[in-house]
Amino acid sequence: MSQIEIKEVQSKKDLKKFISFPDKLYKNNPYRVPPLHTFEVSTLDKDKNPAFEYCDAKYWLAYKDGKMVGRIAGIINHKSNETWNEKNVRFGWIDFVEDQSVADALLNKVIEWGKQQGMTGIHGPLGFTDMDLEGMLVEGFEELSTQAEIYNYPYYPKTMEALGFHKDTDWLQMELDLHIKDVPEKIKRISKLVQQKYGLKYKKFKSAKEIKPYAQQLFELINLSYKNLYGFVPMTQKQIEYYTKMYFDMVNPKYVGMVVDENDKLIGFGLGFLSLSKAMQKAKGNMLPFGWFHLLKAMYYNDTIDLLLHAVHPDYHSKGVPAIFYENMTQACIDNGVTKAITSHILEDNKPSLQMFKNFEHRQHMRRRIYAKEF
């Protein structure tokens, strides 16, 4: 029987192999959306990602008969463990050929490292923060993924269960049908009532430059609104600046919905990006030589939108605030020929967030799972 050899990533050359391995594993797969390699480097590089202020990480590659057959990251998020009173090591960036022994060797390496660091459990797939890709696909294998989600083969969850991992939580994504001529009346009615009752207003923008000054408030609102959600850890100021620089020059003001009070304080927002899924498939993880062209074109001419983030201030929960920003974002979609929306991943027990979309024709797009195991 061939032996599985696990090698730690220790050089830039190794990291390049680590990042590119899934491109080979999923070659010609019509559903996976490869992330940009430059973004992956920025996330995994200890000198670039501010999450390393409170995280430790190691990356490993698996070889069998001299051939690369898998990869995995081990992460200890000390801030998360302190916040949630846990001693967990995270696994992420997990990919492997259909071979139980390969997955076993990779996960055991993370467990071994976790034990050495005093951990008592493992869960994942998770990144350093909630802004990273997370969750293993368990339903929706024949759906086109999004730029913000992991895609994996159907044998992945079967392998996890065979190795004794159990479900910790699930996220759902919905697909909304926007083949409509007008915003649903109920949404418009609630939007008008909420604005009048609480003195709120919708903020309109003409450019990404106008939106950027609200980035700080936006991330502070995420920290406040998400604090009780699974595994969430508030972002530091350095992370807020990091993500602002990374993403906010790319936003299209048509699909950014912000609600403010009379003092211009951000109360709620919805953030959508025109889908980059097909463009990123064409780019194959690289901006050059022509990846930039496909991405730029998709950012302005598209029939699908990804609803990546939304949040509402806790003082305004269950008061209908999302109706304000989704009314305006939906109208923007109608005006610009967008006929389909894919929601962000929503915890299956987060009923208020899931109910926001009941006024549209919808169906489940994908289900992703966090697996856990004690040791």
Rosetta blueprint (number, residue, H / E / L):
1 M L
2 S L
3 Q L
4 I E
5 E E
6 I E
7 K E
8 E E
9 V L
10 Q L
11 S L
12 K H
13 K H
14 D H
15 L H
16 K H
17 K H
18 F H
19 I H
20 S H
21 F H
22 P H
23 D H
24 K H
25 L H
26 Y L
27 K L
28 N L
29 N L
30 P L
31 Y L
32 R L
33 V L
34 P L
35 P L
36 L L
37 H H
38 T H
39 F H
40 E H
41 V H
42 S H
43 T H
44 L H
45 D L
46 K L
47 D L
48 K L
49 N L
50 P H
51 A H
52 F H
53 E H
54 Y L
55 C E
56 D E
57 A E
58 K E
59 Y E
60 W E
61 L E
62 A E
63 Y E
64 K E
65 D L
66 G L
67 K E
68 M E
69 V E
70 G E
71 R E
72 I E
73 A E
74 G E
75 I E
76 I E
77 N E
78 H H
79 K H
80 S H
81 N H
82 E H
83 T H
84 W H
85 N L
86 E L
87 K L
88 N E
89 V E
90 R E
91 F E
92 G E
93 W E
94 I E
95 D E
96 F E
97 V L
98 E L
99 D L
100 Q H
101 S H
102 V H
103 A H
104 D H
105 A H
106 L H
107 L H
108 N H
109 K H
110 V H
111 I H
112 E H
113 W H
114 G H
115 K H
116 Q H
117 Q L
118 G L
119 M L
120 T L
121 G E
122 I E
123 H E
124 G E
125 P L
126 L L
127 G L
128 F L
129 T L
130 D L
131 M L
132 D L
133 L L
134 E L
135 G L
136 M E
137 L E
138 V E
139 E E
140 G L
141 F L
142 E L
143 E L
144 L L
145 S L
146 T L
147 Q L
148 A L
149 E L
150 I L
151 Y L
152 N L
153 Y L
154 P L
155 Y H
156 Y H
157 P H
158 K H
159 T H
160 M H
161 E H
162 A H
163 L L
164 G L
165 F L
166 H E
167 K E
168 D E
169 T E
170 D E
171 W E
172 L E
173 Q E
174 M E
175 E E
176 L E
177 D E
178 L L
179 H L
180 I L
181 K L
182 D L
183 V L
184 P L
185 E H
186 K H
187 I H
188 K H
189 R H
190 I H
191 S H
192 K H
193 L H
194 V H
195 Q H
196 Q H
197 K H
198 Y H
199 G L
200 L L
201 K E
202 Y E
203 K E
204 K L
205 F L
206 K L
207 S L
208 A H
209 K H
210 E H
211 I H
212 K H
213 P H
214 Y H
215 A H
216 Q H
217 Q H
218 L H
219 F H
220 E H
221 L H
222 I H
223 N H
224 L H
225 S H
226 Y L
227 K L
228 N L
229 L L
230 Y L
231 G L
232 F L
233 V L
234 P L
235 M L
236 T L
237 Q H
238 K H
239 Q H
240 I H
241 E H
242 Y H
243 Y H
244 T H
245 K H
246 M H
247 Y H
248 F L
249 D L
250 M L
251 V L
252 N L
253 P H
254 K H
255 Y H
256 V E
257 G E
258 M E
259 V E
260 V E
261 D L
262 E L
263 N L
264 D L
265 K L
266 L E
267 I E
268 G E
269 F E
270 G E
271 L E
272 G E
273 F E
274 L E
275 S L
276 L L
277 S H
278 K H
279 A H
280 M H
281 Q H
282 K H
283 A H
284 K L
285 G L
286 N L
287 M L
288 L L
289 P L
290 F L
291 G H
292 W H
293 F H
294 H H
295 L H
296 L H
297 K H
298 A H
299 M L
300 Y L
301 Y L
302 N L
303 D L
304 T E
305 I E
306 D E
307 L E
308 L E
309 L E
310 H E
311 A E
312 V E
313 H L
314 P H
315 D H
316 Y H
317 H L
318 S L
319 K L
320 G L
321 V L
322 P H
323 A H
324 I H
325 F H
326 Y H
327 E H
328 N H
329 M H
330 T H
331 Q H
332 A H
333 C H
334 I H
335 D H
336 N L
337 G L
338 V L
339 T L
340 K E
341 A E
342 I E
343 T E
344 S L
345 H L
346 I E
347 L E
348 E L
349 D L
350 N L
351 K H
352 P H
353 S H
354 L H
355 Q H
356 M L
357 F L
358 K L
359 N L
360 F L
361 E E
362 H E
363 R E
364 Q E
365 H E
366 M E
367 R E
368 R E
369 R E
370 I E
371 Y E
372 A E
373 K E
374 E E
375 F L
